Amino acid sequence: MTNAVMSALIGAIGGLAILSYVIAATFSSRRYAKWPFYRKFFWAMGILCACFSVTGPLAEQAHMNFTAHMWAHLLLGMLAPLLMALAAPVTLVLRTLRVHQARRLTRVLRSHIVGVFTHPIVASLLNIGGLWVLYTTELYHYMQENMLAHVLVHLHVFIAGYLFTISFLYIDPTPHRYSYLYRAIIFIFALAGHGILSKFIYAHPPDGVPVDEAQSASKLMYYGGDAIDLVIIVLMCLHWYQSTRPQLAHYDGKDAAILKHQSSSFTSMSSGKGSLK
């Protein structure tokens, strides 16, 4: 398969993904509340990031330059999954499907196998562990020479990145849920694994990669990855805070009722209606 055919195929898949999302959003908006525009924007940008990382000028440079490869890695494995997760595609699909079809999808989401792959530890091992295998073994050099390996590695980077993102950020309905504290602890270890790998690449470049390119790419991996991870951290903290608000509101309402009762009692006693005998 030539590069032109591959680019055309990827472009067609990306265009179809965006078009399908827009059609589903339009159909869903007629039956329920209007689907937010910003989610459509996130989906389109996520698809474009994924496509741009595997086809076009950046993808061509990634075959020859390790820094360009790292840019593609950040777009495909981190930014695109985050943007697509923020688009809430599962929620849109559930809104679009008929009731019996939505129930079937819900049963799939509740299945044990989905629960395993969306567990924060498993998703972290697939994502961060996969990168360690890619950059500390002969796999990186091999995938540059074998088209099938090249495609499979990129598929893994994207899928593992998406599973990693949705295992920590609950944008869509998530039957297999874990506490914020548990996810925060696992996320800290995942960040450490990603940061240590970037420093390892700086000191020990993959076979065939020039030292200057490895050092530039490792810095990009370290700081660029931190920037995207920071967005996930902020969103996790925001969701964590929002999850406590109903409880705080309950306590505030209870306290307000007590204060109101005490105020009325004090007023009645002051007027002599509640004086002690």
C-alpha positions as YAML, in Angstrom:
chain: A
units: angstrom
residues:
- id: 1
  name: MET
  ca: [0.00, 0.00, 0.00]
- id: 2
  name: THR
  ca: [1.49, 3.33, -1.11]
- id: 3
  name: ASN
  ca: [1.70, 6.40, 1.12]
- id: 4
  name: ALA
  ca: [-0.88, 8.21, -1.03]
- id: 5
  name: VAL
  ca: [-3.40, 5.40, -0.63]
- id: 6
  name: MET
  ca: [-2.71, 5.17, 3.09]
- id: 7
  name: SER
  ca: [-3.17, 8.92, 3.51]
- id: 8
  name: ALA
  ca: [-6.41, 8.85, 1.53]
- id: 9
  name: LEU
  ca: [-7.71, 5.94, 3.62]
- id: 10
  name: ILE
  ca: [-6.86, 7.62, 6.91]
- id: 11
  name: GLY
  ca: [-8.39, 10.88, 5.70]
- id: 12
  name: ALA
  ca: [-11.58, 9.07, 4.68]
- id: 13
  name: ILE
  ca: [-11.83, 7.31, 8.06]
- id: 14
  name: GLY
  ca: [-11.27, 10.59, 9.91]
- id: 15
  name: GLY
  ca: [-13.82, 12.44, 7.80]
- id: 16
  name: LEU
  ca: [-16.36, 9.65, 8.29]
- id: 17
  name: ALA
  ca: [-15.79, 9.73, 12.06]
- id: 18
  name: ILE
  ca: [-16.41, 13.49, 12.21]
- id: 19
  name: LEU
  ca: [-19.44, 13.31, 9.90]
- id: 20
  name: SER
  ca: [-20.97, 10.43, 11.88]
- id: 21
  name: TYR
  ca: [-20.55, 12.33, 15.13]
- id: 22
  name: VAL
  ca: [-22.19, 15.48, 13.71]
- id: 23
  name: ILE
  ca: [-25.11, 13.48, 12.31]
- id: 24
  name: ALA
  ca: [-25.59, 11.66, 15.61]
- id: 25
  name: ALA
  ca: [-25.45, 14.96, 17.51]
- id: 26
  name: THR
  ca: [-28.03, 16.50, 15.17]
- id: 27
  name: PHE
  ca: [-30.37, 13.53, 15.49]
- id: 28
  name: SER
  ca: [-29.94, 13.42, 19.26]
- id: 29
  name: SER
  ca: [-30.66, 17.14, 19.61]
- id: 30
  name: ARG
  ca: [-34.07, 16.63, 18.02]
- id: 31
  name: ARG
  ca: [-35.08, 14.08, 20.65]
- id: 32
  name: TYR
  ca: [-33.34, 15.45, 23.74]
- id: 33
  name: ALA
  ca: [-31.56, 18.58, 24.88]
- id: 34
  name: LYS
  ca: [-29.29, 20.21, 22.32]
- id: 35
  name: TRP
  ca: [-25.90, 18.55, 22.14]
- id: 36
  name: PRO
  ca: [-23.20, 21.09, 23.13]
- id: 37
  name: PHE
  ca: [-21.16, 22.58, 20.33]
- id: 38
  name: TYR
  ca: [-17.95, 22.36, 22.33]
- id: 39
  name: ARG
  ca: [-18.22, 18.56, 22.36]
- id: 40
  name: LYS
  ca: [-18.44, 18.54, 18.57]
- id: 41
  name: PHE
  ca: [-15.37, 20.78, 18.50]
- id: 42
  name: PHE
  ca: [-13.44, 18.46, 20.83]
- id: 43
  name: TRP
  ca: [-14.33, 15.44, 18.71]
- id: 44
  name: ALA
  ca: [-13.30, 17.09, 15.44]
- id: 45
  name: MET
  ca: [-10.02, 18.34, 16.91]
- id: 46
  name: GLY
  ca: [-9.28, 14.93, 18.41]
- id: 47
  name: ILE
  ca: [-9.82, 13.19, 15.09]
- id: 48
  name: LEU
  ca: [-7.70, 15.77, 13.29]
- id: 49
  name: CYS
  ca: [-4.88, 15.37, 15.82]
- id: 50
  name: ALA
  ca: [-4.95, 11.60, 15.38]
- id: 51
  name: CYS
  ca: [-4.97, 11.83, 11.57]
- id: 52
  name: PHE
  ca: [-2.26, 14.50, 11.45]
- id: 53
  name: SER
  ca: [0.01, 12.33, 13.60]
- id: 54
  name: VAL
  ca: [-0.08, 9.33, 11.25]
- id: 55
  name: THR
  ca: [-0.32, 10.96, 7.82]
- id: 56
  name: GLY
  ca: [1.01, 14.08, 6.16]
- id: 57
  name: PRO
  ca: [4.25, 16.03, 6.72]
- id: 58
  name: LEU
  ca: [4.60, 15.21, 10.42]
- id: 59
  name: ALA
  ca: [4.20, 11.47, 9.82]
- id: 60
  name: GLU
  ca: [6.81, 11.57, 7.04]
- id: 61
  name: GLN
  ca: [9.26, 13.43, 9.27]
- id: 62
  name: ALA
  ca: [8.58, 10.99, 12.12]
- id: 63
  name: HIS
  ca: [10.19, 8.20, 10.07]
- id: 64
  name: MET
  ca: [13.46, 10.12, 9.90]
- id: 65
  name: ASN
  ca: [13.49, 12.39, 12.94]
- id: 66
  name: PHE
  ca: [12.94, 11.20, 16.52]
- id: 67
  name: THR
  ca: [11.72, 14.61, 17.70]
- id: 68
  name: ALA
  ca: [9.03, 14.59, 15.01]
- id: 69
  name: HIS
  ca: [8.16, 11.07, 16.11]
- id: 70
  name: MET
  ca: [7.68, 12.34, 19.67]
- id: 71
  name: TRP
  ca: [5.38, 15.11, 18.44]
- id: 72
  name: ALA
  ca: [3.30, 12.42, 16.72]
- id: 73
  name: HIS
  ca: [3.33, 10.37, 19.93]
- id: 74
  name: LEU
  ca: [1.98, 13.31, 21.96]
- id: 75
  name: LEU
  ca: [-0.77, 14.00, 19.44]
- id: 76
  name: LEU
  ca: [-1.81, 10.39, 18.89]
- id: 77
  name: GLY
  ca: [-1.36, 8.94, 22.36]
- id: 78
  name: MET
  ca: [-2.21, 11.87, 24.62]
- id: 79
  name: LEU
  ca: [-3.91, 14.91, 23.10]
- id: 80
  name: ALA
  ca: [-6.24, 13.12, 20.66]
- id: 81
  name: PRO
  ca: [-7.54, 10.65, 23.29]
- id: 82
  name: LEU
  ca: [-8.13, 13.50, 25.76]
- id: 83
  name: LEU
  ca: [-10.06, 15.60, 23.24]
- id: 84
  name: MET
  ca: [-12.11, 12.63, 22.09]
- id: 85
  name: ALA
  ca: [-12.91, 11.60, 25.67]
- id: 86
  name: LEU
  ca: [-14.10, 15.16, 26.41]
- id: 87
  name: ALA
  ca: [-16.48, 14.80, 23.44]
- id: 88
  name: ALA
  ca: [-18.40, 12.10, 25.41]
- id: 89
  name: PRO
  ca: [-18.91, 9.77, 22.42]
- id: 90
  name: VAL
  ca: [-20.48, 6.95, 24.45]
- id: 91
  name: THR
  ca: [-23.09, 9.31, 25.88]
- id: 92
  name: LEU
  ca: [-23.93, 10.51, 22.38]
- id: 93
  name: VAL
  ca: [-24.26, 6.95, 21.10]
- id: 94
  name: LEU
  ca: [-26.57, 6.01, 23.99]
- id: 95
  name: ARG
  ca: [-28.74, 9.05, 23.24]
- id: 96
  name: THR
  ca: [-28.89, 8.18, 19.56]
- id: 97
  name: LEU
  ca: [-29.64, 4.46, 19.77]
- id: 98
  name: ARG
  ca: [-33.07, 2.96, 20.34]
- id: 99
  name: VAL
  ca: [-33.86, 1.81, 23.86]
- id: 100
  name: HIS
  ca: [-33.20, -1.91, 23.30]
- id: 101
  name: GLN
  ca: [-29.98, -1.14, 21.43]
- id: 102
  name: ALA
  ca: [-28.82, 1.21, 24.19]
- id: 103
  name: ARG
  ca: [-29.49, -1.53, 26.75]
- id: 104
  name: ARG
  ca: [-27.31, -3.95, 24.79]
- id: 105
  name: LEU
  ca: [-24.50, -1.43, 24.69]
- id: 106
  name: THR
  ca: [-24.92, -0.83, 28.42]
- id: 107
  name: ARG
  ca: [-24.56, -4.56, 29.07]
- id: 108
  name: VAL
  ca: [-21.32, -4.54, 27.08]
- id: 109
  name: LEU
  ca: [-20.02, -1.57, 29.09]
- id: 110
  name: ARG
  ca: [-20.86, -3.43, 32.30]
- id: 111
  name: SER
  ca: [-19.06, -6.59, 31.17]
- id: 112
  name: HIS
  ca: [-16.04, -7.94, 33.02]
- id: 113
  name: ILE
  ca: [-13.67, -7.54, 30.07]
- id: 114
  name: VAL
  ca: [-14.47, -3.82, 29.74]
- id: 115
  name: GLY
  ca: [-13.97, -3.44, 33.47]
- id: 116
  name: VAL
  ca: [-10.53, -5.04, 33.23]
- id: 117
  name: PHE
  ca: [-9.25, -2.80, 30.41]
- id: 118
  name: THR
  ca: [-10.66, 0.39, 31.97]
- id: 119
  name: HIS
  ca: [-9.16, -0.33, 35.39]
- id: 120
  name: PRO
  ca: [-6.69, 2.49, 36.16]
- id: 121
  name: ILE
  ca: [-3.83, 0.08, 36.87]
- id: 122
  name: VAL
  ca: [-4.37, -2.02, 33.75]
- id: 123
  name: ALA
  ca: [-4.82, 1.06, 31.55]
- id: 124
  name: SER
  ca: [-1.64, 2.59, 33.01]
- id: 125
  name: LEU
  ca: [0.35, -0.56, 32.35]
- id: 126
  name: LEU
  ca: [-0.92, -0.74, 28.76]
- id: 127
  name: ASN
  ca: [-0.11, 2.93, 28.16]
- id: 128
  name: ILE
  ca: [3.07, 3.66, 30.11]
- id: 129
  name: GLY
  ca: [4.30, 0.08, 30.05]
- id: 130
  name: GLY
  ca: [3.81, -0.05, 26.29]
- id: 131
  name: LEU
  ca: [5.99, 3.04, 25.87]
- id: 132
  name: TRP
  ca: [8.73, 1.46, 27.97]
- id: 133
  name: VAL
  ca: [8.67, -1.60, 25.71]
- id: 134
  name: LEU
  ca: [8.69, 0.58, 22.60]
- id: 135
  name: TYR
  ca: [11.66, 2.76, 23.54]
- id: 136
  name: THR
  ca: [13.83, 0.36, 25.57]
- id: 137
  name: THR
  ca: [13.76, -2.63, 23.21]
- id: 138
  name: GLU
  ca: [14.36, -3.23, 19.51]
- id: 139
  name: LEU
  ca: [10.67, -2.56, 18.79]
- id: 140
  name: TYR
  ca: [11.15, 1.09, 17.82]
- id: 141
  name: HIS
  ca: [13.83, 0.21, 15.28]
- id: 142
  name: TYR
  ca: [11.79, -2.74, 13.98]
- id: 143
  name: MET
  ca: [8.61, -0.73, 13.46]
- id: 144
  name: GLN
  ca: [10.49, 1.73, 11.24]
- id: 145
  name: GLU
  ca: [11.25, -1.12, 8.83]
- id: 146
  name: ASN
  ca: [8.04, -3.16, 9.03]
- id: 147
  name: MET
  ca: [4.73, -1.59, 7.92]
- id: 148
  name: LEU
  ca: [2.53, -4.02, 9.86]
- id: 149
  name: ALA
  ca: [4.47, -3.42, 13.07]
- id: 150
  name: HIS
  ca: [4.30, 0.33, 12.41]
- id: 151
  name: VAL
  ca: [0.50, 0.24, 12.10]
- id: 152
  name: LEU
  ca: [0.02, -2.02, 15.13]
- id: 153
  name: VAL
  ca: [2.26, 0.12, 17.34]
- id: 154
  name: HIS
  ca: [0.34, 3.27, 16.42]
- id: 155
  name: LEU
  ca: [-2.97, 1.53, 17.03]
- id: 156
  name: HIS
  ca: [-1.74, 0.44, 20.44]
- id: 157
  name: VAL
  ca: [-0.51, 3.94, 21.30]
- id: 158
  name: PHE
  ca: [-3.88, 5.46, 20.45]
- id: 159
  name: ILE
  ca: [-6.10, 2.80, 22.06]
- id: 160
  name: ALA
  ca: [-3.94, 2.59, 25.19]
- id: 161
  name: GLY
  ca: [-3.94, 6.39, 25.43]
- id: 162
  name: TYR
  ca: [-7.74, 6.50, 25.18]
- id: 163
  name: LEU
  ca: [-8.23, 3.74, 27.75]
- id: 164
  name: PHE
  ca: [-5.80, 5.53, 30.05]
- id: 165
  name: THR
  ca: [-7.71, 8.81, 29.74]
- id: 166
  name: ILE
  ca: [-11.19, 7.38, 30.34]
- id: 167
  name: SER
  ca: [-9.96, 5.27, 33.25]
- id: 168
  name: PHE
  ca: [-9.18, 8.48, 35.15]
- id: 169
  name: LEU
  ca: [-11.70, 10.94, 33.69]
- id: 170
  name: TYR
  ca: [-15.33, 9.87, 33.93]
- id: 171
  name: ILE
  ca: [-16.91, 11.97, 31.18]
- id: 172
  name: ASP
  ca: [-19.10, 9.17, 29.80]
- id: 173
  name: PRO
  ca: [-21.22, 6.74, 31.85]
- id: 174
  name: THR
  ca: [-18.77, 4.43, 33.62]
- id: 175
  name: PRO
  ca: [-20.20, 1.32, 35.31]
- id: 176
  name: HIS
  ca: [-16.80, 0.32, 36.72]
- id: 177
  name: ARG
  ca: [-16.01, 3.34, 38.86]
- id: 178
  name: TYR
  ca: [-13.22, 3.91, 41.36]
- id: 179
  name: SER
  ca: [-12.82, 6.57, 44.00]
- id: 180
  name: TYR
  ca: [-11.07, 9.86, 43.27]
- id: 181
  name: LEU
  ca: [-8.39, 9.11, 45.84]
- id: 182
  name: TYR
  ca: [-7.65, 5.70, 44.32]
- id: 183
  name: ARG
  ca: [-7.42, 7.14, 40.80]
- id: 184
  name: ALA
  ca: [-5.26, 10.03, 42.02]
- id: 185
  name: ILE
  ca: [-2.75, 7.65, 43.61]
- id: 186
  name: ILE
  ca: [-2.51, 5.49, 40.47]
- id: 187
  name: PHE
  ca: [-2.20, 8.60, 38.32]
- id: 188
  name: ILE
  ca: [0.77, 9.81, 40.35]
- id: 189
  name: PHE
  ca: [2.59, 6.52, 39.71]
- id: 190
  name: ALA
  ca: [1.71, 6.73, 36.00]
- id: 191
  name: LEU
  ca: [3.13, 10.26, 35.84]
- id: 192
  name: ALA
  ca: [6.29, 9.04, 37.51]
- id: 193
  name: GLY
  ca: [6.64, 6.19, 35.00]
- id: 194
  name: HIS
  ca: [6.22, 8.59, 32.07]
- id: 195
  name: GLY
  ca: [8.68, 11.10, 33.50]
- id: 196
  name: ILE
  ca: [11.33, 8.49, 34.31]
- id: 197
  name: LEU
  ca: [11.04, 7.07, 30.79]
- id: 198
  name: SER
  ca: [11.63, 10.50, 29.25]
- id: 199
  name: LYS
  ca: [14.78, 10.90, 31.36]
- id: 200
  name: PHE
  ca: [15.90, 7.38, 30.42]
- id: 201
  name: ILE
  ca: [15.56, 8.26, 26.73]
- id: 202
  name: TYR
  ca: [17.64, 11.39, 27.34]
- id: 203
  name: ALA
  ca: [20.48, 9.30, 28.76]
- id: 204
  name: HIS
  ca: [19.99, 6.13, 26.68]
- id: 205
  name: PRO
  ca: [18.65, 6.91, 23.18]
- id: 206
  name: PRO
  ca: [16.94, 4.07, 21.26]
- id: 207
  name: ASP
  ca: [19.16, 2.25, 18.78]
- id: 208
  name: GLY
  ca: [19.85, 4.33, 15.69]
- id: 209
  name: VAL
  ca: [18.63, 7.61, 17.20]
- id: 210
  name: PRO
  ca: [21.17, 10.47, 17.32]
- id: 211
  name: VAL
  ca: [21.90, 11.82, 20.79]
- id: 212
  name: ASP
  ca: [20.77, 15.38, 20.00]
- id: 213
  name: GLU
  ca: [17.43, 14.15, 18.64]
- id: 214
  name: ALA
  ca: [16.92, 11.87, 21.65]
- id: 215
  name: GLN
  ca: [17.59, 14.70, 24.07]
- id: 216
  name: SER
  ca: [15.26, 17.09, 22.23]
- id: 217
  name: ALA
  ca: [12.54, 14.44, 22.00]
- id: 218
  name: SER
  ca: [12.88, 13.47, 25.65]
- id: 219
  name: LYS
  ca: [12.42, 17.08, 26.72]
- id: 220
  name: LEU
  ca: [9.34, 17.31, 24.52]
- id: 221
  name: MET
  ca: [8.00, 14.09, 25.98]
- id: 222
  name: TYR
  ca: [8.63, 15.30, 29.53]
- id: 223
  name: TYR
  ca: [7.24, 18.83, 29.31]
- id: 224
  name: GLY
  ca: [4.62, 18.22, 26.62]
- id: 225
  name: GLY
  ca: [3.32, 15.17, 28.46]
- id: 226
  name: ASP
  ca: [3.16, 17.13, 31.70]
- id: 227
  name: ALA
  ca: [1.13, 19.87, 30.01]
- id: 228
  name: ILE
  ca: [-1.51, 17.39, 28.82]
- id: 229
  name: ASP
  ca: [-1.46, 15.52, 32.13]
- id: 230
  name: LEU
  ca: [-2.01, 18.84, 33.89]
- id: 231
  name: VAL
  ca: [-5.32, 19.20, 32.04]
- id: 232
  name: ILE
  ca: [-6.36, 15.75, 33.27]
- id: 233
  name: ILE
  ca: [-5.35, 16.68, 36.82]
- id: 234
  name: VAL
  ca: [-7.36, 19.91, 36.73]
- id: 235
  name: LEU
  ca: [-10.43, 18.11, 35.39]
- id: 236
  name: MET
  ca: [-10.12, 15.34, 37.97]
- id: 237
  name: CYS
  ca: [-9.88, 17.90, 40.78]
- id: 238
  name: LEU
  ca: [-12.84, 19.81, 39.35]
- id: 239
  name: HIS
  ca: [-14.96, 16.64, 39.21]
- id: 240
  name: TRP
  ca: [-13.83, 15.73, 42.70]
- id: 241
  name: TYR
  ca: [-14.86, 19.13, 44.01]
- id: 242
  name: GLN
  ca: [-18.20, 19.00, 42.19]
- id: 243
  name: SER
  ca: [-18.94, 15.56, 43.63]
- id: 244
  name: THR
  ca: [-18.73, 17.01, 47.17]
- id: 245
  name: ARG
  ca: [-21.00, 19.98, 46.49]
- id: 246
  name: PRO
  ca: [-24.37, 18.20, 46.96]
- id: 247
  name: GLN
  ca: [-23.18, 16.90, 50.34]
- id: 248
  name: LEU
  ca: [-21.97, 20.37, 51.32]
- id: 249
  name: ALA
  ca: [-25.24, 21.85, 50.14]
- id: 250
  name: HIS
  ca: [-27.11, 19.31, 52.28]
- id: 251
  name: TYR
  ca: [-25.14, 20.31, 55.34]
- id: 252
  name: ASP
  ca: [-25.52, 24.02, 54.54]
- id: 253
  name: GLY
  ca: [-29.26, 23.62, 54.21]
- id: 254
  name: LYS
  ca: [-29.45, 21.70, 57.47]
- id: 255
  name: ASP
  ca: [-27.37, 24.33, 59.26]
- id: 256
  name: ALA
  ca: [-29.54, 27.11, 57.83]
- id: 257
  name: ALA
  ca: [-32.68, 25.37, 59.09]
- id: 258
  name: ILE
  ca: [-31.18, 25.02, 62.57]
- id: 259
  name: LEU
  ca: [-30.17, 28.68, 62.62]
- id: 260
  name: LYS
  ca: [-33.63, 29.71, 61.45]
- id: 261
  name: HIS
  ca: [-35.26, 27.61, 64.17]
- id: 262
  name: GLN
  ca: [-32.94, 29.06, 66.81]
- id: 263
  name: SER
  ca: [-33.63, 32.60, 65.58]
- id: 264
  name: SER
  ca: [-37.38, 32.13, 65.72]
- id: 265
  name: SER
  ca: [-37.14, 30.65, 69.22]
- id: 266
  name: PHE
  ca: [-35.03, 33.56, 70.38]
- id: 267
  name: THR
  ca: [-37.53, 36.02, 68.91]
- id: 268
  name: SER
  ca: [-40.50, 34.37, 70.59]
- id: 269
  name: MET
  ca: [-38.69, 34.33, 73.95]
- id: 270
  name: SER
  ca: [-37.77, 38.01, 73.59]
- id: 271
  name: SER
  ca: [-41.40, 38.90, 73.00]
- id: 272
  name: GLY
  ca: [-42.46, 37.01, 76.12]
- id: 273
  name: LYS
  ca: [-44.27, 34.24, 74.25]
- id: 274
  name: GLY
  ca: [-41.60, 31.72, 75.10]
- id: 275
  name: SER
  ca: [-40.49, 32.95, 78.53]
- id: 276
  name: LEU
  ca: [-39.61, 30.44, 81.18]
- id: 277
  name: LYS
  ca: [-41.98, 29.92, 84.07]
...
